[in-house]
Amino acid sequence: MKSWTRRDFVRATGLAGGLTSIIPTNAKNMIQTSEKIKIIQTGSDFEREPLIRPFGFKGGYMSEIWQTIAWLKSDSGFSTTGLCSQSVLWSDASVFSSYSEGGGNALMYAMTEYALKLIKEIPFTSPVDLLDKILDKVYEYGKKITDNPHLRKTFALNALVAIDIAAWKIYASENGLTTFDEIIPAEYKSALSYRHSSVASIPLMAYTIPVSEIKQAADDGYFFMKIKIGQPGTQKEMLEKDMARLSEIHSAIGNYRTEHTKDGKLPYYFDANGRYMEKDTLMKLIDHTKKIGAFEQIAIIEEPFPEHAEIDVSDIPVRLAADESAHTDKDARVRIQMGYSAIALKAIAKTLSMTLKIAHVAKQEHVPCFCADLTVNPILVDWNKNVAARLDPFPGLGTGLLETNGHQNYENWTKMESYHPFPGSDWRKTKAGIFHLDEEFYLKAGGVLADSEHYLRKFEKV
């Protein structure tokens, strides 16, 4: 029997227009995936989406989020788009504070442009292979244009999200793959082998969210909420504000009950974004939660310390999660060795390619993962959801976890939802704090492998 190559397949089926839905199953099984993919044409654009109110974390505030779009065309004739919601403040707060909000976004976008130029000269066998070949070059370019020799690597990864997504869609088309399960390379499948029928939908409660809205979210069925701590000010001021905030929140929702946890209580998920400089300061906050009766409900404290602090956390009596400090799979392994017992995955912030590597390390080390948000657009929510749907159940819960807060923060969220290839699908709707994932979600990969007409139209004249 002939072993089909990608180009044999394209020639035989005439699929250069991307009609992957008509690929016969037996043909897909015969296609080799080792042939290199070559990008011959690229394009980019962006939209500035305003936020409802200043969005605060890491001691700063954002007023808008740039939605960048990368467009790729391969030498086989396939073309597609990938999206990114840029977050300069999350990726590197020092860049955010050194430039205007628009200036920081322009610098990250310039790195995307630089990468688009690079990839036309670099054939690849998979998007993971492509990321391995360009990440260091883009990172070094970023250091130069930001004038920051200590630029955080997540800044470069965030800049590459749209290209990585477009590369995965090109990879799927080139190889006749139509589901998310099919595109996951064999070496990473064990980390994403589960199939949840539902995942918890986690809203974000930033500094500026009134406690009345947190209470309303609990009334609406949200049982797992992410609460920002590490408020602006000195360490003393931050601690005082955080203790007062947790007291107020626990007083409002501490007595609520849910069917989704073993003890029936609402789990608390606190995110400090590296604002606590010393272990002693965090322990004072933890002691405060014991005094007010909230300690037993703490499920996760995420990223309490700055990554350069390199504090051993194995003696802290709550589950600590690494997020932005786990830039890469190597960083994730170091954090696990330091005592971190959970990893926040962000395929929508660090690229799907790097996320597969990080999830693989966590699986090997028996450390649970969940998916956190970057206040991304509705299509990127479903990229993250495809990962969350396949992770092992989080300890204490029978389901996966997916943070999504775009609906709380974007001024034009409803309009942005209309850009989704399947805007009315049930899998997109949160019902009583849960996303229900049916066979259609898995069959259509949550719509992420399809193109959005809104974003694709930007490249009609290319």
C-alpha positions as semicolon CSV with decimal commas, in nm:
position;residue;x (nm);y (nm);z (nm)
1;M;0,000;0,000;0,000
2;K;0,125;0,348;-0,084
3;S;0,215;0,565;0,212
4;W;0,050;0,900;0,143
5;T;0,234;1,224;0,191
6;R;0,060;1,549;0,267
7;R;0,108;1,677;-0,085
8;D;-0,013;1,347;-0,239
9;F;-0,326;1,386;-0,037
10;V;-0,384;1,748;-0,131
11;R;-0,331;1,672;-0,501
12;A;-0,564;1,369;-0,492
13;T;-0,847;1,539;-0,307
14;G;-0,812;1,896;-0,427
15;L;-0,843;2,021;-0,070
16;A;-0,626;2,327;-0,109
17;G;-0,930;2,535;-0,019
18;G;-0,940;2,380;0,327
19;L;-1,250;2,155;0,292
20;T;-1,129;1,910;0,554
21;S;-1,477;1,787;0,642
22;I;-1,491;1,562;0,335
23;I;-1,170;1,375;0,411
24;P;-1,235;0,998;0,419
25;T;-1,129;0,842;0,751
26;N;-0,915;0,572;0,593
27;A;-0,727;0,836;0,393
28;K;-0,658;1,040;0,707
29;N;-0,503;0,736;0,871
30;M;-0,263;0,694;0,580
31;I;-0,130;1,050;0,582
32;Q;0,219;1,103;0,711
33;T;0,264;1,399;0,945
34;S;0,642;1,421;0,920
35;E;0,661;1,624;0,598
36;K;0,759;1,983;0,654
37;I;0,501;2,259;0,622
38;K;0,615;2,578;0,453
39;I;0,449;2,915;0,507
40;I;0,473;3,131;0,196
41;Q;0,257;3,433;0,287
42;T;0,155;3,606;0,612
43;G;-0,051;3,900;0,732
44;S;-0,165;4,063;1,053
45;D;-0,411;4,313;1,195
46;F;-0,556;4,412;1,530
47;E;-0,866;4,554;1,699
48;R;-0,869;4,755;2,022
49;E;-1,149;4,633;2,249
50;P;-1,240;4,869;2,537
51;L;-1,311;4,735;2,886
52;I;-1,618;4,820;3,091
53;R;-1,407;4,962;3,374
54;P;-1,037;4,975;3,465
55;F;-0,922;4,615;3,514
56;G;-0,681;4,592;3,806
57;F;-0,419;4,338;3,901
58;K;-0,044;4,334;3,970
59;G;-0,096;4,677;4,119
60;G;-0,191;4,827;3,778
61;Y;-0,501;4,888;3,567
62;M;-0,582;4,818;3,199
63;S;-0,849;5,006;3,003
64;E;-0,845;4,807;2,674
65;I;-0,721;4,479;2,527
66;W;-0,576;4,447;2,177
67;Q;-0,710;4,153;1,974
68;T;-0,437;4,067;1,724
69;I;-0,493;3,848;1,420
70;A;-0,227;3,648;1,235
71;W;-0,295;3,512;0,887
72;L;-0,087;3,232;0,735
73;K;-0,086;3,067;0,393
74;S;0,105;2,746;0,323
75;D;0,263;2,633;-0,002
76;S;-0,016;2,374;-0,036
77;G;-0,267;2,657;-0,060
78;F;-0,421;2,635;0,287
79;S;-0,477;2,968;0,461
80;T;-0,627;3,057;0,797
81;T;-0,623;3,300;1,090
82;G;-0,520;3,279;1,455
83;L;-0,613;3,516;1,736
84;C;-0,446;3,660;2,043
85;S;-0,573;3,878;2,328
86;Q;-0,263;4,073;2,432
87;S;-0,197;4,138;2,802
88;V;0,113;4,347;2,855
89;L;0,039;4,392;3,227
90;W;0,016;4,017;3,290
91;S;0,308;3,927;3,062
92;D;0,553;4,180;3,204
93;A;0,438;4,449;3,448
94;S;0,770;4,635;3,404
95;V;0,693;4,695;3,034
96;F;0,341;4,807;3,125
97;S;0,478;5,061;3,374
98;S;0,758;5,182;3,142
99;Y;0,538;5,272;2,843
100;S;0,191;5,402;2,775
101;E;-0,080;5,135;2,756
102;G;-0,090;5,164;2,377
103;G;0,289;5,175;2,356
104;G;0,328;4,846;2,544
105;N;0,071;4,682;2,318
106;A;0,246;4,817;2,007
107;L;0,574;4,662;2,124
108;M;0,414;4,320;2,168
109;Y;0,245;4,351;1,828
110;A;0,583;4,439;1,673
111;M;0,715;4,107;1,806
112;T;0,425;3,926;1,635
113;E;0,515;4,104;1,310
114;Y;0,880;4,004;1,351
115;A;0,779;3,639;1,404
116;L;0,557;3,645;1,093
117;K;0,859;3,751;0,892
118;L;1,071;3,475;1,048
119;I;0,837;3,183;0,984
120;K;0,842;3,229;0,606
121;E;1,200;3,105;0,621
122;I;1,144;2,817;0,865
123;P;0,964;2,499;0,748
124;F;0,817;2,293;1,036
125;T;0,669;1,950;1,099
126;S;0,436;2,061;1,382
127;P;0,355;2,387;1,564
128;V;0,560;2,260;1,861
129;D;0,854;2,227;1,624
130;L;0,790;2,580;1,492
131;L;0,778;2,731;1,842
132;D;1,104;2,559;1,934
133;K;1,267;2,721;1,629
134;I;1,145;3,080;1,675
135;L;1,085;3,145;2,048
136;D;1,442;3,241;2,140
137;K;1,476;3,468;1,834
138;V;1,150;3,650;1,912
139;Y;1,245;3,675;2,280
140;E;1,581;3,836;2,198
141;Y;1,410;4,077;1,957
142;G;1,165;4,166;2,235
143;K;1,448;4,247;2,476
144;K;1,593;4,485;2,219
145;I;1,279;4,679;2,128
146;T;1,152;4,705;2,488
147;D;1,503;4,807;2,602
148;N;1,458;4,550;2,878
149;P;1,731;4,284;2,913
150;H;1,519;4,115;3,182
151;L;1,203;4,090;2,972
152;R;0,986;3,803;3,096
153;K;0,957;3,513;2,855
154;T;0,578;3,514;2,883
155;F;0,586;3,846;2,694
156;A;0,732;3,666;2,392
157;L;0,496;3,370;2,432
158;N;0,193;3,603;2,449
159;A;0,314;3,770;2,127
160;L;0,323;3,428;1,955
161;V;-0,026;3,303;2,049
162;A;-0,200;3,409;1,726
163;I;0,073;3,259;1,508
164;D;0,076;2,937;1,709
165;I;-0,301;2,899;1,673
166;A;-0,290;2,966;1,300
167;A;-0,006;2,712;1,272
168;W;-0,217;2,447;1,450
169;K;-0,505;2,514;1,207
170;I;-0,271;2,492;0,908
171;Y;-0,122;2,172;1,056
172;A;-0,474;2,025;1,088
173;S;-0,564;2,114;0,730
174;E;-0,233;1,990;0,587
175;N;-0,277;1,655;0,761
176;G;-0,654;1,609;0,726
177;L;-0,721;1,631;1,100
178;T;-1,065;1,757;1,202
179;T;-1,085;1,721;1,582
180;F;-0,885;1,860;1,873
181;D;-0,797;1,507;1,986
182;E;-0,644;1,434;1,645
183;I;-0,414;1,735;1,643
184;I;-0,252;1,656;1,981
185;P;0,084;1,487;1,910
186;A;0,122;1,136;2,052
187;E;0,382;1,234;2,314
188;Y;0,139;1,478;2,480
189;K;-0,185;1,277;2,459
190;S;-0,164;1,126;2,810
191;A;-0,184;1,473;2,969
192;L;-0,504;1,551;2,777
193;S;-0,673;1,212;2,773
194;Y;-0,978;1,283;2,993
195;R;-1,319;1,377;2,851
196;H;-1,528;1,584;3,089
197;S;-1,900;1,618;3,027
198;S;-1,879;1,950;3,209
199;V;-1,620;2,198;3,341
200;A;-1,664;2,463;3,606
201;S;-1,687;2,820;3,472
202;I;-1,476;3,044;3,696
203;P;-1,544;3,420;3,696
204;L;-1,281;3,669;3,809
205;M;-1,336;3,911;4,093
206;A;-1,079;4,192;4,056
207;Y;-1,007;4,459;4,317
208;T;-1,280;4,686;4,184
209;I;-1,563;4,430;4,178
210;P;-1,813;4,516;4,455
211;V;-1,882;4,237;4,704
212;S;-2,250;4,267;4,610
213;E;-2,156;4,141;4,260
214;I;-1,962;3,849;4,409
215;K;-2,269;3,758;4,612
216;Q;-2,485;3,787;4,299
217;A;-2,249;3,550;4,113
218;A;-2,289;3,294;4,393
219;D;-2,667;3,341;4,372
220;D;-2,642;3,270;3,997
221;G;-2,476;2,934;4,063
222;Y;-2,106;3,017;4,027
223;F;-1,940;2,801;4,292
224;F;-1,570;2,849;4,212
225;M;-1,457;3,213;4,188
226;K;-1,114;3,362;4,135
227;I;-1,048;3,655;4,366
228;K;-0,761;3,894;4,304
229;I;-0,546;3,975;4,606
230;G;-0,219;4,170;4,627
231;Q;-0,380;4,514;4,609
232;P;-0,188;4,834;4,529
233;G;0,027;4,999;4,794
234;T;0,312;4,905;5,023
235;Q;0,332;4,551;5,153
236;K;0,169;4,663;5,479
237;E;-0,110;4,847;5,296
238;M;-0,161;4,551;5,060
239;L;-0,192;4,304;5,347
240;E;-0,440;4,524;5,535
241;K;-0,653;4,572;5,221
242;D;-0,643;4,199;5,137
243;M;-0,743;4,094;5,489
244;A;-1,034;4,340;5,491
245;R;-1,145;4,225;5,143
246;L;-1,137;3,854;5,235
247;S;-1,329;3,922;5,557
248;E;-1,598;4,104;5,362
249;I;-1,623;3,835;5,094
250;H;-1,632;3,547;5,343
251;S;-1,900;3,725;5,543
252;A;-2,109;3,755;5,224
253;I;-2,072;3,405;5,072
254;G;-1,902;3,188;5,336
255;N;-2,226;3,014;5,426
256;Y;-2,327;2,929;5,066
257;R;-2,339;2,559;4,974
258;T;-2,279;2,372;4,646
259;E;-2,330;2,017;4,521
260;H;-1,998;2,028;4,332
261;T;-1,754;1,991;4,625
262;K;-1,710;1,707;4,871
263;D;-1,770;1,925;5,179
264;G;-2,046;2,126;5,014
265;K;-1,867;2,459;5,073
266;L;-1,761;2,712;4,809
267;P;-1,389;2,675;4,732
268;Y;-1,182;2,995;4,730
269;Y;-0,926;3,065;4,459
270;F;-0,699;3,361;4,534
271;D;-0,459;3,509;4,277
272;A;-0,178;3,734;4,406
273;N;0,010;3,777;4,074
274;G;0,343;3,775;4,257
275;R;0,265;4,072;4,485
276;Y;0,374;3,913;4,814
277;M;0,746;3,976;4,861
278;E;0,799;3,749;5,161
279;K;0,662;3,422;5,293
280;D;0,593;3,581;5,633
281;T;0,352;3,831;5,477
282;L;0,156;3,554;5,304
283;M;0,146;3,353;5,628
284;K;-0,012;3,654;5,802
285;L;-0,286;3,651;5,539
286;I;-0,333;3,276;5,583
287;D;-0,350;3,319;5,961
288;H;-0,618;3,581;5,906
289;T;-0,826;3,334;5,702
290;K;-0,805;3,092;5,995
291;K;-0,936;3,362;6,232
292;I;-1,238;3,438;6,014
293;G;-1,313;3,069;5,939
294;A;-1,221;3,081;5,568
295;F;-0,900;2,876;5,574
296;E;-1,060;2,536;5,509
297;Q;-1,226;2,673;5,197
298;I;-0,902;2,781;5,027
299;A;-0,856;2,556;4,723
300;I;-0,578;2,750;4,550
301;I;-0,352;3,049;4,606
302;E;-0,198;3,132;4,270
303;E;0,142;3,288;4,212
304;P;0,190;3,446;4,557
305;F;0,556;3,550;4,516
306;P;0,764;3,725;4,247
307;E;0,934;3,458;4,040
308;H;1,283;3,591;4,114
309;A;1,224;3,536;4,489
310;E;1,263;3,156;4,442
311;I;1,100;3,079;4,777
312;D;1,055;2,715;4,880
313;V;0,681;2,684;4,948
314;S;0,662;2,321;5,055
315;D;0,579;2,421;5,417
316;I;0,290;2,656;5,331
317;P;-0,031;2,480;5,438
318;V;-0,242;2,549;5,125
319;R;-0,219;2,439;4,761
320;L;-0,009;2,695;4,573
321;A;-0,034;2,716;4,194
322;A;0,230;2,845;3,954
323;D;0,105;3,059;3,667
324;E;0,318;3,323;3,496
325;S;0,639;3,201;3,664
326;A;0,597;2,869;3,481
327;H;0,690;3,027;3,147
328;T;0,805;2,698;2,995
329;D;0,807;2,324;3,072
330;K;1,151;2,363;3,232
331;D;1,024;2,644;3,458
332;A;0,720;2,434;3,553
333;R;0,944;2,147;3,665
334;V;1,149;2,387;3,883
335;R;0,832;2,528;4,042
336;I;0,710;2,177;4,122
337;Q;1,044;2,104;4,288
338;M;0,999;2,422;4,497
339;G;0,672;2,284;4,636
340;Y;0,406;2,421;4,402
341;S;0,127;2,163;4,384
342;A;-0,083;2,291;4,093
343;I;-0,018;2,453;3,755
344;A;-0,240;2,712;3,587
345;L;-0,234;2,637;3,215
346;K;-0,286;2,920;2,969
347;A;-0,293;2,795;2,611
348;I;-0,437;3,136;2,524
349;A;-0,143;3,324;2,680
350;K;0,165;3,102;2,646
351;T;0,067;2,925;2,320
352;L;-0,095;2,583;2,291
353;S;0,242;2,437;2,191
354;M;0,414;2,541;2,516
355;T;0,104;2,446;2,716
356;L;0,120;2,088;2,588
357;K;0,478;2,066;2,712
358;I;0,389;2,210;3,055
359;A;0,088;1,979;3,092
360;H;0,312;1,684;3,004
361;V;0,558;1,773;3,283
362;A;0,276;1,818;3,535
363;K;0,128;1,480;3,439
364;Q;0,465;1,312;3,490
365;E;0,496;1,475;3,836
366;H;0,133;1,397;3,934
367;V;0,055;1,767;3,979
368;P;-0,301;1,875;3,888
369;C;-0,366;2,145;3,629
370;F;-0,650;2,379;3,547
371;C;-0,703;2,648;3,281
372;A;-0,683;3,016;3,369
373;D;-0,793;3,309;3,158
374;L;-0,621;3,617;3,021
375;T;-0,949;3,803;2,965
376;V;-0,954;3,660;2,615
377;N;-1,213;3,687;2,338
378;P;-1,492;3,427;2,294
379;I;-1,305;3,216;2,036
380;L;-0,996;3,189;2,257
381;V;-1,221;3,083;2,547
382;D;-1,298;2,771;2,345
383;W;-0,928;2,702;2,279
384;N;-0,879;2,705;2,655
385;K;-1,195;2,497;2,703
386;N;-1,062;2,224;2,473
387;V;-0,764;2,189;2,710
388;A;-0,969;2,209;3,033
389;A;-1,209;1,947;2,899
390;R;-0,926;1,692;2,870
391;L;-0,736;1,747;3,197
392;D;-0,773;1,508;3,490
393;P;-1,042;1,616;3,745
394;F;-0,911;1,870;3,994
395;P;-0,870;1,729;4,350
396;G;-1,184;1,773;4,560
397;L;-1,397;1,822;4,249
398;G;-1,532;1,581;3,992
399;T;-1,472;1,813;3,704
400;G;-1,222;2,032;3,522
401;L;-1,174;2,403;3,585
402;L;-1,189;2,687;3,332
403;E;-1,159;3,051;3,421
404;T;-1,332;3,292;3,185
405;N;-1,396;3,657;3,265
406;G;-1,432;3,829;2,928
407;H;-1,808;3,861;2,974
408;Q;-1,741;4,060;3,293
409;N;-1,492;4,299;3,140
410;Y;-1,538;4,367;2,766
411;E;-1,766;4,656;2,671
412;N;-1,855;4,481;2,340
413;W;-1,868;4,119;2,459
414;T;-2,201;4,038;2,290
415;K;-2,073;4,172;1,956
416;M;-1,748;3,976;1,998
417;E;-1,952;3,659;2,057
418;S;-2,110;3,704;1,714
419;Y;-1,761;3,659;1,557
420;H;-1,747;3,298;1,684
421;P;-1,798;3,035;1,407
422;F;-2,070;2,873;1,624
423;P;-2,208;3,164;1,832
424;G;-2,527;2,991;1,948
425;S;-2,379;2,658;2,052
426;D;-2,481;2,518;2,390
427;W;-2,120;2,442;2,484
428;R;-2,053;2,819;2,490
429;K;-2,317;2,892;2,756
430;T;-2,253;2,891;3,130
431;K;-2,547;2,737;3,317
432;A;-2,540;2,763;3,697
433;G;-2,161;2,795;3,695
434;I;-2,102;2,503;3,455
435;F;-2,014;2,458;3,086
436;H;-2,187;2,143;2,962
437;L;-1,979;1,968;2,695
438;D;-2,168;1,733;2,465
439;E;-2,059;1,519;2,169
440;E;-2,104;1,815;1,937
441;F;-1,840;2,009;2,132
442;Y;-1,588;1,728;2,088
443;L;-1,687;1,662;1,724
444;K;-1,647;2,029;1,627
445;A;-1,349;2,098;1,858
446;G;-1,556;2,376;2,012
447;G;-1,536;2,553;1,673
448;V;-1,169;2,644;1,713
449;L;-1,050;2,475;1,394
450;A;-1,305;2,667;1,187
451;D;-1,246;3,022;1,069
452;S;-1,429;3,332;1,188
453;E;-1,570;3,523;0,890
454;H;-1,524;3,851;1,077
455;Y;-1,149;3,810;1,122
456;L;-1,093;3,630;0,789
457;R;-1,247;3,921;0,594
458;K;-0,954;4,140;0,697
459;F;-0,731;3,941;0,461
460;E;-0,957;3,914;0,155
461;K;-0,730;4,144;-0,047
462;V;-0,405;3,975;0,054
